[in-house]
Amino acid sequence: MTKVSPEDLKAFGLAVKRARSLKTWTLDEFGGKFDPPVGKSFISKIEKGRKETLNSRTVGRFIKALEMDEIWIDKFLDTDTSDESDETAAERDADRLIKMVTRSETIPQSSEDLLILLANQHAEGNYTDQSTAFVGLTKALEAAERIRKRGEMPADNTGSQLNAVMAEVAKLNDEGALDEANELLDDEEKRMRQEHKAVKERLDEQSRRLLEQRLDQDRLRNDPTAAADRLIRDLMRQAPAGGVFSATQELIVQWRDRGESQGDPFDLNVALMLANRNTKRAKGPQKGDALHDLGNCRHSIGERRIDLAILQSAEKAMRAALKATSKTKSRYNWAASQDSLGIVLAALGSRQKQPVLLRQAIHGHKAAVSVFDPDHDPNEWCNSKAHLSGALFELGKLEQDSALMEKAISTETAVLTFRSKDKADEPKARNYISLAIYKRGFGRLTKNATLFDEAQKHYEDALKVTSPEKALFDWANLIGGLGELALDRFALDQSPLHLDEAERRLLDAKPVMEKGHEPLAERCDDLLAQIAAARATIP
């Protein structure tokens, strides 16, 4: 089969767009002329010459609908007639994403060309479901809005040339020319380096603004690798104290924490790319630290996926970090690696229902606790003890062992007591939530309603010190936990009011979970199904 040249595809697309414009049809109106109707993503790709699999059958449909010159069919004879030539599932998914955006009153609106391009990019991207793709598309549109506003800013001390470039970049983005906009930023970055070497303060301000612009452009292009490399180059330009390796470690924590807090897959993947780069750069004692960071980043992404492959790769990195870290020469780093390996093993053991992994996790946490001094290393000691209580509870839940559950409760209580004077709210909120989960599980095992009352109080204590603005996923986990607690109470007294409470809480938590935490989103769906089934049993 022959292949149509890019030039012919673009020429045909331009002819289609011209013919449609003469009939004053919008993309949606034109799509409705076909039988069956087709979406605007499919038509837009053809008009821009991006539908590489276009064949004579599809071309014929367009010629007929627009009454175009039939000579166009000659260029597409003997081309591939696969289903990819017609409207694809990804293009239909893109149209659904577009409708979701246009219905929203909070998401920034963009030009039709840019919205269609970004919707197709996210529909065809490596996203696990449409909810995650929608989050990525929303973040990209927010970045596009920031770029547009920068382009509208009046000239200031950062230079009229840069303002003009920003305006042109915003215009190119609106036209869907993302790569051309990126090339324009490339040229501007080179110009700035050459022109402003002697004016450091002005260069620093321009570079900061340009870096922000470039990182938003990388988000638009869904390119976390480019963003990570750009951040490292910026560190090299600044020659940070302590070296690029240490400065990159700080960036890894910053991007990972932000990604975890907001459920943003782009931020988590930037952190992972930074960790990959630091691992390659690491030498000597740095190797263990770099592998530790890499394992943490993999864990942050892996715990949000139903598939266990990334969690398993996190375990591999953590074991390598432990092997590369000397207990005698770097005692605290060794303990931190033991603790982090335990976190990953506990996650895998719980998900795979493997007691041996949970026991290994408990061993690792105990090893870390034995090294950290609560007087000199209070935060590390508290974290390791809290992680130990989590592994004890998961093993107790798996083996239906009340003694292990009680040990988990007493360990978490000790941590919370130690932290009672801590001014930081976020760690205490997580301790309250964990303690509520453990007492809920113990109450479910022993059918003890008093433990449910105690769990309720811990959840209420957590609500006093956390909020969606401070830690979105902690808050959602808390609200979802209150829903599970109501369902646990229903198991004891069968009151339909408990089902109403459980459903309300879970529906509040579910939209957050769907943004980027597959296991918790799946858990919400399972519990809502249990509620529906329970209602059916009530006379």
Stockholm file with secondary structure:
# STOCKHOLM 1.0

chainA/1-539         MTKVSPEDLKAFGLAVKRARSLKTWTLDEFGGKFDPPVGKSFISKIEKGRKETLNSRTVGRFIKALEMDEIWIDKFLDTDTSDESDETAAERDADRLIKMVTRSETIPQSSEDLLILLANQHAEGNYTDQSTAFVGLTKALEAAERIRKRGEMPADNTGSQLNAVMAEVAKLNDEGALDEANELLDDEEKRMRQEHKAVKERLDEQSRRLLEQRLDQDRLRNDPTAAADRLIRDLMRQAPAGGVFSATQELIVQWRDRGESQGDPFDLNVALMLANRNTKRAKGPQKGDALHDLGNCRHSIGERRIDLAILQSAEKAMRAALKATSKTKSRYNWAASQDSLGIVLAALGSRQKQPVLLRQAIHGHKAAVSVFDPDHDPNEWCNSKAHLSGALFELGKLEQDSALMEKAISTETAVLTFRSKDKADEPKARNYISLAIYKRGFGRLTKNATLFDEAQKHYEDALKVTSPEKALFDWANLIGGLGELALDRFALDQSPLHLDEAERRLLDAKPVMEKGHEPLAERCDDLLAQIAAARATIP
#=GR chainA/1-539 SS CBCCCHHHHHHHHHHHHHHHHHTTCCHHHHHTTSSSCCCHHHHHHHHTTCCTTCCHHHHHHHHHHHTCCGGGGGGGTTBCCCGGGSCCHHHHHHHHHHHHHHHCSSSCCCCHHHHHHHHHHHHHSSCSSHHHHHHHHHHHHHHHHHHHHHHHSCCCTTCHHHHHHHHHHHHHHHTTCHHHHHHHHHHHHHHHHHHCTTCHHHHHHHHHHHHHHHHHHHHHTTCHHHHHHHHHHHHHHHCCTTHHHHHHHHHHHHHHHHHHHHTCHHHHHHHHHHHHHHHHHCCTTHHHHHHHHHHHHHHHHHTTCSSCHHHHHHHHHHHHHHHTSCTTTSHHHHHHHHHHHHHHHHHHHHHHTCHHHHHHHHHHHHHHHHHSCTTTSHHHHHHHHHHHHHHHHHHHHHHTCHHHHHHHHHHHHHHHHHGGGCCCHHHHHHHHHHHHHHHHHHHHHHTCHHHHHHHHHHHHHHHHHCCTTTCHHHHHHHHHHHHHHHHHHHHHHCCHHHHHHHHHHHHHHHHHHTTTCHHHHHHHHHHHHHHHHHHHHCC
#=GC SS_cons         CBCCCHHHHHHHHHHHHHHHHHTTCCHHHHHTTSSSCCCHHHHHHHHTTCCTTCCHHHHHHHHHHHTCCGGGGGGGTTBCCCGGGSCCHHHHHHHHHHHHHHHCSSSCCCCHHHHHHHHHHHHHSSCSSHHHHHHHHHHHHHHHHHHHHHHHSCCCTTCHHHHHHHHHHHHHHHTTCHHHHHHHHHHHHHHHHHHCTTCHHHHHHHHHHHHHHHHHHHHHTTCHHHHHHHHHHHHHHHCCTTHHHHHHHHHHHHHHHHHHHHTCHHHHHHHHHHHHHHHHHCCTTHHHHHHHHHHHHHHHHHTTCSSCHHHHHHHHHHHHHHHTSCTTTSHHHHHHHHHHHHHHHHHHHHHHTCHHHHHHHHHHHHHHHHHSCTTTSHHHHHHHHHHHHHHHHHHHHHHTCHHHHHHHHHHHHHHHHHGGGCCCHHHHHHHHHHHHHHHHHHHHHHTCHHHHHHHHHHHHHHHHHCCTTTCHHHHHHHHHHHHHHHHHHHHHHCCHHHHHHHHHHHHHHHHHHTTTCHHHHHHHHHHHHHHHHHHHHCC
//
